[in-house]
Amino acid sequence: MNFLQSQKIFTGKYLKNLTLYVFTAMICGVLAGHYVPEESIKLGVVSRYFFMILEAFILPVIFMAIIYGICQLSEIKNAGNIVLQTILYFLTVGSIAIILGLTFGLVMQPGSDTGIDATRITTSLPKAFEIKDGSFSTVLYLNRHGIFLFLSILIGITMNFSSRKEKFLNILDHGIGIFYTVIKYLYFILPFIIFCNIAYGVAVYGINTLLPLSKVVATVYLADIVFILGILGLISYLFKFNLWKFLLDIKEEIILVITTSSSKTAFPLIFEKMESEGYSRKILRFIIPLGYNFNLAGACIYISVTCCFLIQFYNISLSFNDYVWLFVIISITSKTASGVPGSGFLALIFTLSRFGKIPLTDIALLYSVDRFMNEARSVTNFIGIAVSGAIISKINQHQKGEIPSA
């Protein structure tokens, strides 16, 4: 047995038991946050820097995966259909998610009659969320995924016309494999990171902060559940895809996303899981990386509901045209919500600053419960991305007579 084989078995055994380690870390984190809050607050910096490091590894993987996917896609006869299907799917599902979020926000009225005295809630907003419009660093940060995406698409298209395409693909494949290995080894400290993350959240926020804003949290969760079981369930039914079985198949990855509050932590694992289930590697490497930029249903719902909360909290009267304009802005700004935990909240601030009719005065109110909504946002993003890859792969494999097990 060579080194790479033993390495794969070693990480594989650990990852199989990762769910047990994660649950243990969660329980310990809750206990630590409740009984030793002062020490637990100091642990927040650990998880924050970990996710910054993790994103530094995952962004290049997504960058390479998109290039690889575009190059591989050109070898498929119905590549044009796959591209059109992907664009249509992302636009349709994203629009439905925004409309669903606005509908739940308007019907449930989470910002009406809250009884909240903003002066009594002393939650401060971290400097990381202070957007300085016009600054070059802010523009780069908010659009980093778009920049990576544009470059990857441009390089992928260019390489299709190169005589060295195959050699380039081999290098990319090897590079992605190296990054996957590094990321997998980062998972060895993941239970400790989850412990720090949970302990910090319980110590800083706890149930006392959640109660006054429980209605907006409940609205986000309910809208996400309806989206997953209702919207994705209907889409799956139309394409004769077993959604429930699929969710059970990726339950370990879903648990990982919930506990880390980031959909990207499961990015490397979902490829292996879905490829082992018979889905097309070439299609997945095109659909899923793009999904992390364009198919963020959880972010769309979260931003829509929280905008409604603030509209009702400040008793702002908006016309139908205003809501249409808000819909357009959310369609764009939700694409910046793919990143480390908290990026969704940054996308919300970006939305409000662009919309211009909702004040940012008491935005710290929502930040105090953002951590509770982040899990729902992240897991909805992740499930939506995975399902899109499965359905589009299934459609095109069915046309070729290759039907995956789900």
Buried (B, 14 or more C-beta within 10 A) or exposed (E): EEEEEEBEEEBEEBBEEBBEBBBEBBEBBBBBBBEEBEEBBEBBEBBBEBBEEBBEBBBBBBBBBBBBBBBBBBEBEBBEBBBEBBEEBBEEBBBBBBBBBBBBBBEBBBBEEBEBEEEEBEBEBEEEBEBEEEEEEBEEBBBBBBEBBEEBBEBBEEBBEEEEBEEBBEEBBEBBEEBBBEBBEBBEEBBBBBBBBBBBBBBBBEEEBBEBBBBBBBBBBBBBEBBBBEBBBEBBEEBEBBBEEBBEBBEBBBBBBBBBBBBBBBBBBBBBBBBEBBBBBBBBBBBBBBBBBBBBBBBBBBBBBBBBBBBBBEEEEBEEEBBEBBBEBBBEBBBBBBBBBBBBBBBBBBBBBBBEBBEBEBBBBBBBBBBBBBBBBBBBBBBBBBBBBBBBBBBBBEEEEEEBEB
